Amino acid sequence: MSSSAIVIHHSNHTHGHPAPPDVVVDALPYYDSGYDEPGAREAALSLVEDETRRYKPTKNYLEQLGQPLYHSFETEIMKTEFERLSNRLPMEMLSMKRYELPTPPAGKQTDFTAWNECVENSYAQLEHQQTRILNLELMWDYGANTWKIYNTTLQTMLEQAQKQLLELRKRIQEINSNRKNEQTQAGGQLGALEQTWVGLVGKNYEIECAIVELEKEVTNLRKQRPTNGVTSSE
């Protein structure tokens, strides 16, 4: 993988929270190569595991969001049902007693009040059945249109959701495309700078070699000057 580093600037303040500091990302995944080399994935996972073992969080990164309200939406019926589930109690069966027409018990067969309650119960049951018949008639007259309207509403909601999904996918595609273009351009610049750096280092090396050779020649000349009748002080 080529050595590359980019800085991500967080300039947006989400929901009024301060932006996190700049993060240096030493990777250009759309430009770097070597991710598929044998052992690269294992080495990365090893680094992550090592960092996970050594990292000890010292602050709550979600404290600005406040305490979650897990039970704010629960109704009394839901709370009762959750309690039943936590206690592993069986669900109560649907009571059909209200639909029954029992006669008075054996000890009250001659009790006028008991029979009167049974008659009143039968009236209530009859009224209930008449209401059900009325509801069925209303459904027969208007249920089809209501169902069509309901289906149309569902279809509209589905189309809106699909449209939002397409827009999100388009935005994701645009973001990935922009990232690829930016990283490709940055990679090209890094490659050019790397070549310039290599050239300059090579030139510096050549200059250093030339300086060493000149120093050798100067040293040899200084050694040869006394033999020609010239003192070293001159």
C-alpha positions, -999 to 999 in steps of 0.1 A, spaced: 0 0 0 13 34 -9 20 59 19 -8 84 18 -25 105 44 -56 128 42 -72 150 68 -110 148 72 -124 182 84 -156 180 104 -171 215 98 -207 207 103 -223 209 137 -249 182 140 -279 190 162 -259 218 179 -232 195 192 -195 207 187 -177 191 158 -151 165 167 -114 173 160 -98 166 127 -90 130 120 -59 120 101 -67 90 78 -36 73 65 -54 55 37 -68 60 2 -87 28 -4 -97 38 -39 -61 44 -48 -39 23 -25 -31 -13 -35 -22 -43 -15 -53 -48 4 -58 -82 -12 -23 -94 -5 -20 -125 16 -19 -117 53 -30 -80 49 -65 -87 64 -51 -108 92 -26 -81 100 -53 -54 101 -75 -75 124 -46 -82 147 -40 -44 150 -77 -38 158 -77 -65 184 -46 -52 200 -60 -17 201 -92 -30 216 -74 -48 244 -53 -17 253 -79 10 248 -97 20 280 -125 45 273 -125 74 298 -156 93 287 -191 87 276 -193 97 240 -231 97 240 -236 119 271 -247 149 250 -277 128 238 -291 125 273 -306 94 289 -326 72 265 -363 69 273 -369 33 267 -403 31 285 -419 64 273 -440 46 246 -452 18 269 -489 17 278 -503 0 309 -513 -30 288 -478 -33 274 -463 -30 308 -485 -57 321 -477 -79 292 -439 -73 295 -442 -82 332 -460 -114 323 -433 -123 298 -405 -116 323 -422 -139 348 -427 -166 322 -465 -167 329 -489 -182 304 -511 -159 283 -547 -157 295 -572 -173 271 -598 -152 255 -629 -153 277 -661 -163 259 -683 -159 290 -698 -127 278 -712 -145 247 -728 -173 268 -765 -174 279 -764 -195 311 -795 -203 331 -796 -196 368 -777 -221 390 -795 -250 405 -801 -232 438 -818 -202 421 -841 -219 396 -871 -203 413 -854 -169 420 -871 -142 399 -841 -119 402 -817 -145 388 -840 -152 359 -843 -114 353 -805 -111 351 -804 -139 325 -831 -122 304 -812 -89 306 -781 -107 295 -799 -122 266 -811 -87 256 -775 -75 257 -764 -104 236 -792 -98 211 -782 -61 208 -746 -71 203 -755 -94 175 -777 -67 159 -748 -43 161 -726 -69 144 -751 -74 116 -753 -36 111 -715 -34 109 -715 -62 83 -741 -44 63 -721 -12 64 -690 -31 54 -709 -47 25 -720 -12 13 -688 8 19 -661 -17 28 -649 -22 -8 -644 15 -14 -627 19 19 -604 -10 12 -596 5 -22 -587 38 -6 -566 21 20 -547 2 -8 -542 34 -27 -528 50 4 -505 21 9 -494 22 -27 -487 59 -24 -466 53 7 -447 26 -10 -440 48 -40 -428 75 -17 -406 51 2 -391 37 -30 -385 72 -42 -366 81 -10 -347 49 -13 -336 57 -48 -326 92 -38 -305 78 -9 -289 53 -32 -281 81 -56 -266 102 -29 -245 73 -17 -234 66 -53 -225 103 -57 -206 103 -24 -186 72 -34 -180 86 -68 -167 119 -53 -146 100 -29 -131 79 -57 -124 110 -78 -108 129 -49 -87 100 -38 -76 93 -74 -66 129 -78 -49 129 -44 -32 96 -53 -19 111 -86 -5 141 -67 11 119 -41 27 98 -69 40 129 -86 53 143 -53 69 109 -45 86 109 -78 99 144 -72 111 134 -38 129 104 -52 145 126 -78 156 151 -53 170 124 -30 188 110 -59 203 144 -69 213 150 -32 230 116 -32 248 124 -65 259 158 -50 271 141 -18 291 116 -39 305 145 -60 314 164 -28 332 133 -14 352 129 -46 361 166 -46 372 163 -10 394 133 -20 409 154 -48 415 183 -25 432 160 0 454 145 -26 463 179 -40 473 191 -5 494 160 -1 511 167 -34 519 204 -29 548 200 -4 567 178 -29 566 207 -55 585 231 -31 554 248 -17 548 248 20 513 238 33 509 272 49 510 289 15 
